[in-house]
Amino acid sequence: MPRPFVLPDLGEGLTEAEIVKVLVNEGDVIVEDAPLLEVETDKATVEIPSPFGGRVARIHVHPGQSVKVGDVLVTFDDGGAPSGLGGASAPVAATARSAAAPASRAASAAASVAATGKSAAPAKPAGAGGRASVMTPQASPVGTTQAPPVGTGPVPATPATRRLARELGVDLRAVRGTGPGGRVTDDDVTAAAGGASGSRALAADGRGAERAAVQARGAEREAVAKPLAAVGVEPPALPRFEQWGPIERQPLSHLRRTIAERMTLSATLIPHVTHFDRADVTELDAIIRRNVETARERGLTLTLTSFLLKAAALALQEHPQFNASLDPAAGELIVKRYCHLGVAVATERGLIVPVIRDVDKKSVVEVQRELAALAQRVREGKAMLEDLRGGTFTITNIGALGGTGAIPIINYPEVAILGVARGREEPVVHEGKIVPRMLLPISFTFDHRIADGADGARFASAIVRRLERPEQLLLEW
């Protein structure tokens, strides 16, 4: 019986993706967790693994095609590889696995699909972690911490964990899962690999080169223009610009089109209000400069952004209404008791907002280390959906590009965003004397439906106060 595989539920309200590359061919026999397709969403380019092994009977999509959640991507034959099929070791191994699978594997396959992101019912958030919980095979008792034994069905693990296992050369079936319901976690895979960081680095380098090649080929394919989703008032028809001179029409990329739609949605639905302030970061700037070499010896580069993240996280504890989302239909403010902060990162493809989790529980050094690794993955196109989900508040720092200030648009469905411009030395009256001080312009934009101007001013002051006393930020854990 043919088995269709559909685009999984990608979470976070993502309803469609663009096919970047099809990694298999019709007639191929593949094993469970083998790379199947690469898709691009408005958040990242993601590799989708196969939820089960078998022969690829039909591929329903092609590079450049936009697909929606639930659309059929690939259809598998129920049986193993037909005789005479080319390819030696991998097809034979896959055939053996497929032939040995019991009839109950169909039920296990559903759990595997859930573990790779698709579910028949919406996934529930895993508490403060903000990550979707993973369904486990029905045969696994609730609360067990054992991974499924070899040959009993798919191993419950997220796509990111499966990808990590492939990079480290770890067989998930041999790993004992310590996550909820026996789910295999990243830590389980790393422990099973014996800390083989060198192998992972080599694998990452290889995958980076492959992804660069994929992106290059993707850029070569003919772009197809698609209309933006309508939000709010319908715009009037554009004039015929060609009557005044030559024009050129350039299709928007999938990412740019999605950014445009989300920004329009935010600006249309949210009544924005912005409060401006300035922080005297003279002492903070001195701390960063004094510790440049010490931090570099530890493989770290201290930046202002890490202090901003920590200051914002602590300020959100005092003003939790800005660490929330508004549910207008229910008339409720959804206050999040976790602090996952997004940082706007400029890339060649557009602006992407990766998320650092539990910033309030981490030191400035931990935040900086995680920020550097996350920003690098984003710029190299290696970020996964888990890196970009679950944000509760966003910071955008345009200081490196210049400017004296900006009014950013809120990252919907969040209710606030902090903008930071370039710090400059200015003459200031300090302790009765006119002296040069480093002043940092900040702008705090928030949803006027959930707070008033006085609330915004207090929040901005809470951030300024912490930036002006950086030694307290260094002591906060």
N, C-alpha and C positions, 0 to 999 in steps of 0.2 A: 504494500500500500504506500503510495507516495507521501512523503512528509514535507509539508511546506514550512519554511522558516521566514518569519515576518520581521520587519524592523521593530526592535524592542522598544518598550517605553523608556525614553531617555531621561525622564524626570525633569523637575524644575520648569514644567510648562512647555518643554520642547516638543513640538509636534511634527517637525519635518527635518530632514537632513539631505545633503547632496552627496551623491556617490562620487568619491574621489578615484577609487581604483577597485577593480574586482580582482581578487588574489587567487581565484581558482578558475578552472575551465570546465565546461560540460564534459562529463565522462570521468573526471578525476575522482579517485577514491581517497577520502581524507579521514583523519582521525578526529575525535572529539578535542575541542580547544584549538584546533588548527586555525590560523588566520584565514578569514573568509572574505571580508571586504574592509575597505577604509571609507569612512563617511565623514563629512564635515558638517558640524552644526554651527549655530551662532556662537558657540563657546570654544570649540576645539575640533581638531581632526582626530578621530577615534578609530581604532582598529576593532572590528567586531569578530570575536572568535566563533567557530561553529559550535552549536550546543550539543551536537551528536556526530558520530562518525557514519560514513556511508558513501555511496556514489552520488555525485552531483548530476542529477538528471536534467535540470534546466536552470539557467540563469535568467532571471526576469528583469534585470536592471543593467544599466551601462554607465560608464563614467560621464559625469556632467548632468545626470538625471536627478531631479528632486523627488524624494519619496516621503510619504507620511508614515507615522507610526501605525503599524498594522498592515502596511502594504507587503505583499509577498516578495522577498528578495531572491531566494533560492529554493528549489524543490529537490529533495533527496529521494532516491530509490530506497525502498525498505530493505532490500537485500544487500549482499556484499558485492565485490567486484566481479564483473563477468569474465569468463575465461578468455584468454588471449589479449587482455587489456595491457597496453604498454606500461612500462615502469616496473621496477623490480621490488626492492625491499619495502618501501613505504606502502604501496598498494596491497602487497601480500599481508603485511602486518595489519592493515586496516580491515582487510577481508576476514582475517582470523578473528579480530575483535567483534566485527559485525555478526559473523556466523555464530559466535559463542554467546551473543546477547540473548537473554530469555525474553519471553513474551511480555513480561512485566516492564521491559525497558521503555515502553511507550509512556508509562506513567512517570518513570524517572526522568525521561526527556523533558517533561513539562517543568520539573524542578530545575533541570539544567538551564532551560530557557530563562527561568526566573533568576537564576544565579548570574546570568549574563546580562540582565537588565530588563527582560520582558516579564510581565506578570499579567495574570487574568484580572487581578484586583489591584488597586493602587498600593504601592509599597509604603509601609509606615516608617516615619523617621526614627532613627536609632538614637533617641534622646538628645543629649547635648552635642553629640558628634555631628548631627546634621546629615549623616549619611543614610541612604536607604537601607533598610534591613533586607537580608537575603533569605529567600525561601529555601528550605532544605527538603531533601527527598522525603516522601511520605513514610518510608520505612524507618527513618531515623526518629527515635523517641525524643520528646521535648526535653531540653536540658542536657543532652549528651554532649560530651566534649571530644568524642572520637570521630575521626574522619572515616568515611565509608571504606571498607576493605576493598582490596583489588577485585574488580570484576562485578561489584554490586551496583553499579550505576554511576552517574555523574557526581563529581566531588563538588559540594557547595562552596563557591568562592566568587568574589566579584571579578569583573573583567580586568580591573587593574591588578589584582592578585594573580590571576591566570597569566597575564602578560609578564609580570615579574618572574613567575615560575619558569616561563619559557626562556626569558633572558638569562636566568641563572642555571638553566638546565636541570630543574628540579621536577620530579614526577609527583604531581599533586596527590596521586593515589597512595603514595608512600609517606605522606605528611599527616601528622596527627593534628587535627583542627582544634584550636582552643577558643574559637569565637562562639557566639550564640548558636545553639543548635548544631554544634560541630563544624561551623564554618571555618575554613582555612583562612587565616589572616596573613598580611604582609610579614609580620614578625615570625609566624610559623615557617613561611617559605625561606626567609633570611636565615633562620636558625638551622633549617634543614640543609641549606647550602653551605653551612659551616663558615659563614662570613666571607664568602668568596667574592670580595669586592672587586678584585682585578678582573674576574670573568664577567661580572656585571658591567664594568666600565667598557670592556671590549665589545660586549654585546650592544651596549648603548651607542658606542661609536658606529658600529655597523648599521644599527637601525637608523641613526642620524643620517648616514650617507644615503640609505635607501629612501628615507622620507624626503630628503632633498631632491633625489631623482624623481620621486613621485610628484612633488610639487612643481618641478620643472616641466614634467610632461603635462601636468594639469594646466599650467599656464599656456601651453601650446595649443590645447584644444580650443575649438571655437566657442567663444562666450555666447550665451543665450540670454537675451534681456527678458526679465520677468517683472510684472508690475508689483509695486508695493501693496501690502494689505491696507485697505481703507480703514482709517481711524477717524471718528468724529465727522466734522464738516467736509463735504466733498469739495475739492478745489475746483476753481473754474478752469475751462480749457485754456491751454497755452497758446499764445499767438504763433504764427508761422515765422519763426526766426530767420529761415532761409531767404525770406523776401528782402532782408537787409544785408545779407552776405553769406559766405560759406559757413557751414556748421559741420560738426562731427558728433555722432551719437555713440556713447561708450556705455555698454551694459554694466550695471552694478554687479560686483561680486556677491556671492551668497552671504558672506560675512557683512559687507557694507550694506546690503539690502536689509539684513536683519537688524543691524545697528540703527538704520534709519527708521525702521518700523517701531523699534522699542523706544527710541528717543521721542518719536511722535506720540506714542502711547503715553509715555511719562508726562510729557509737556501738556498733553490734552487732558489727562485725568487728574493730575496733581497740581493744586495751586501752590506754586513755588514762592518762597520768601527767603531772602538772603540777609544774613547779618555779617558785617565786616569787622575785623579787629586786627591788631598787630601784637606780636609777641617779641619781647626782648630776648633773643637767643644768643647773646654775647657769650655767656658762660657755657652754654651747650655747644656752640661752635668751637670754643677753646678746648673743651673736653674731647671732641671728635678729632681736632687737629693734634692734640697732645698724644693721642693713642693710636695714631695712624700706623706707626711702625709696629707697635705691640700687637695690634689686631692683625696686621698683615702676617706676622710670624705665626699666628694661629690660623692662617688661611681665611681671614675675615676682613671685610672692608666696612667699617662703621659708616652709616649714612644717617642723614636727618630723618628719613622716612621711617626707620625702625623706632625712633623716639616718638614720632608722630603717632604711629600705630599703638604704642604702649600708652601714650597720653590719652588717646581717644578711647581705648578700651577701659581705662580707669574712669574717664569722664562718663562713659555710658553706664557704668555701675551706679553713678550718682543720678543719672538722668535716663532711666531705662525706657522712657517713652520714645526715644530716638533709636532704640535697638529693637525695632518692632515693624510690623506691617499692619495696614488698615484693611479690615473686612467690611466694606460699606454695606453689603447686603445684610450682614448680621448686626451691623451697628456696633462692632467690637474692635478693639485694638489688640492685636496678637503680639504680646510682649515675649521676646525670646530670652530665655534664661541661659543662653550660651552666647559667646562673643566671637563670631567668625568674621574677620574684617577683609574686605576686598581692596585690592590696590590696582589702580588703573595702570596698565603697561602698554606703551606705544610699540606697535610692531609694524612691519611692512604691510601686513594684511589689514591692519586696522587696530582699534583700541580693544584690548582684552583685559578682563578683570579677574585675575586669579585670587583665590581666597586662602588666608592663613587662619587656621582654626585655633580656638581657645587662646587668643592673644592675652587675655586677662590673666591667664595662668602661667604665662611664660616670661622669662627674663628678656631684657632688651637684646642680649647677645643671642639667645635662642631665636628670637623673632628675626634678627638680622640674618642669621645663618639660613633660616627657612625661606626668608624673602629672596635672598640671592639665588638659591637653588630654584625656586619657583619661577622667578622672572626669567632665568636662563632657559628653563624648559619651555616657557611660553614663547620666547623669541625664536627658539629653534624649532617651534612647531611640534614639540613632544609632550605638551601638556595633555592630560586626560580629563575626562569630565569630572572626576573626583576632585581635581585641582581647582575647578571653576564653579562648584556648586555650594549652596548653603550660606552665602554671604548675608550678613545682617546689617552692615554699614560699610560705606566705601570712602576711601581717601584717594584723591587725585592730586599729585604733586607735579606742577609744571615748571618748578623752579629752574630746572636744568635748561629749559627752553627760553627762559626770560619772562618778561611781563611783570606788571605791577598788581595783577589780580585777575580773577575770573569768576563767573557765576556758572558752575557746572549744573548739569541736569541730573536729577535724582535717578539712581539705578533701580527702576521699578522691579519688584514690589517693595523695595526698601522705602523708608520715609525721610532719609537724610543723607547728606554727603558733605564731606569736608574738602575744600579746595585750598591749595597752598601755592603761592607764587615765589619768586626769587627773593631771598633775603639780601638786604643792602645796608651798608653802614651809613648812618645818618646822625647829625648832631642832635643830642638829647640832653635835657637837664637831668643829671643823675647825681644824687646826693649833694645837691646845691651847686654843681658845676656842669658846664656845657662840655660834654665829652662825646666821642664817636661811639655809637653802639650799633650792634647788628640787629635790625628789625625785620621780622618775618611777617608778611601780609597773609592773613588767612580769611577765608570766606566760608561761612556755614550756611548751607541751603537746606531747608527742611519743608515738610508738608504742613501748610498752615491749617489743615483740617485737624491735626492731632496736637498742635502746640501753638502758643502765641509768641509774639516777638520777645517778650521778657524771658520765656523759657529758652529760646534760642540764644539770647545774650548770656544767660547763665551757663549754658553748655559751652559756648565759645570761651567764656572766662575760665571755666574749669580746665580746658585744654591749655590756654595761655598760662595759667598759674603753674601747671606742671612743666611746661616747656621752659619756664623761667627759673625752675628749681630742678635742674636735670639730675642732681645727685639723688633725689627721691625716686626718680624713675629707675636709676641703676640699682636701687635697693629693693624695688618692688619685685615680687615673684608671683 
